[in-house]
Amino acid sequence: MAAIAPTAGTARSARARSLKHDRRRALYWSYFFLVLFAVFFLTPPIYMLITSLKSSAEVGAITNPWWVYNPTLDNYKALLTSVEYLTFFRNSAIVSLVVVVVTMLISIPAAFALARMKFWGSATLATGVFLTYLIPETLLFIPLFKIFAWANETFDVSLMNHWWLLIIVYPTLTVPFCTWIMIGYFASIPKELDEAALIDGAGYLQILTKIFIPVALPGIIAAMIFAFTVSWADFLYPMAFTTSADQMVLPAGIVTTLIKGDVYAWGQIMGACLLGAMPPLLIYAFLMDYYIAGLTAGATKG
Amino acid sequence: MAQVNLRKVVKHYDETPAVRGIDLDIADKEFVVLVGPSGCGKTTTLRMIAGLEDITDGDILIGGDVVNDVPPKDRDIAMVFQNYALYPHMTVHENMSFGLRLKKVPKDEISRRVQAVAGILGIGELLERKPKQLSGGQRQRVAMGRAIVRNPKVFLFDEPLSNLDAKLRVHMRTEIKKVHQKVRTTTVYVTHDQVEAMTLADRVVVMNGGHIEQVGTPHELYHSPQTRFVAGFIGSPAMNLIPCGLEEAAGSLRLKMGNLAIPVPSDRAARYRGFAGRSGLICGLRPEHVFEDRRHLEPGQERFEAVPEVVEPMGNENLVYFPLDGVEVCARVDPDCGAQPGSSLKLVADLRHLHLIDDSTGRVL
């Protein structure tokens, strides 16, 4: 025994050393890649910020593109006093917020039905919902043109070139994905919870509003962030379906009004993009913690 | 009055039968435990009473009314789930009052009832906490409180203690019994643990393979099992089931097990005489009816010798395992009788407590 003990002790400390070594090596690599990604993803916004602080003359001059010699806020002043830019901003805000609400009103009940009320074909339907998300919008905008033209002929409703058209179109992008992630979230809620509520006297609507929505709130917030980001950033549909400046949203508006022929107002374009990126950034910053927090802890054993 | 009656209840999942036509009458205020191995249909039966599963055939009556098509919320039942199923975003108070709030019971009455039940269960201090701030035993109490506060006709428990550790389980078992003695509500309780079943139940229903094997008081099931399954399932350590034969010689009936031949007590002999010479019989004898040699033996107790393979000291007794005709037999002996593995030991079989089982039908004769 006496002979074995020190050997075992040495082996243990050697093992601890090697674990520590492994851990350090893993950390080095993690930091290496994290820095690499941070540089890669932060370079464009920094370049945008630098350019937005330059006058047109300085942008055109042959100087160091990574440095501002005569910083100016003229670009921002011009943007924030421009009626057009503020209209884009307002249109974007209304469209995105309404799309989030519409998406939630459709997705939450749909996900609840598909996750919980086992009916004939519910599994196929759930997969079908996801498959529709896989069809790219570039394939859809021409058929959508046809549909709008048909609606115009049949019902005499002019859909084209109205900002609110996007409220009808964007849910085709957001609803399938949001429904899909919420099916997953709802499915992770223990079945006993709805059975307990059922016995307590709740109907399906009450189970949804009083149990599922509060318990799955992190998932719902994730879906809302997704819906907001998609409708805030989409470029193709507003380019295709809106033409006059007062009907445009930010992504299309910036490109159409700040590029005149072959004259690019680079400073203003960059400033407009940076300002436009602010709302999603703020939303992520404030809601991230909340939606990572596990709310389901304590529901059942575990 | 809230008796529960099951009439030829059948449940199929697609084509797989889970419950094969059971009849059961549960009296008002009775505590009935459904017990059996996993897959025996006990939980399915409970869920059918709750209304969480449709019935394929037959009738379920609560308080005399057929409830086959009545939704769970209108059956006036309350259920405690194995994993508690507390609403995670609500406090204990909100959890307990959820059902009452849905029924639009006045606020002050809700709060009075919640306080009263919290008092019974000793969770008055926890009412403002969320489930994740509670220990397993506290969550279990809240789950029971949520059921009691609604003052239902029937309580349904679905293995409520199986998530707790052994010590807490014994404690909560006593708590459940106390609560039932206080509130006297008809209770159907499902468990796979026969000790829980025996300690809690007024009557135990032993289920196996979708059938009811036997219904009876814990005493009846222990002392007069009707089938081989019940004989082997109830009791710990389990009843010894030894292949045997009956032979009649010179007017007396003897039980043959391997090279042992023990006279059958005269009061049993008349009952078993018809089976003399039959093969496929099993002798069921509980471990406490095989014990160490004593100076004075009653009629029906017979000595024999065995060589123990394993001796397990339990403190108050020793469990001795020895082979007999290819079967391992357990005896409960005095710790001071000197039982040693490998050395011959004189034992006594008390055949007055013999259960003779027909192996082909599984019935106790």
Interface residues (C-beta under 8 A of the other chain):
Chain A: P190 E192 L193 E195 A196 A197 L198 I199 D200 G201 A202 G203 Q206 K210 I211 P214 V215 L217 L295 T296 A297 G298 A299 T300 K301
Chain B: A50 G51 L52 P71 P72 K73 I77 A78 M79 F81 Q82 N83 Y84 A85 L86 Y87 P88 H89 F98 G99 L102 K103 K130 P131 K132 Q133 L134 G136 R139 R146 R150 N163
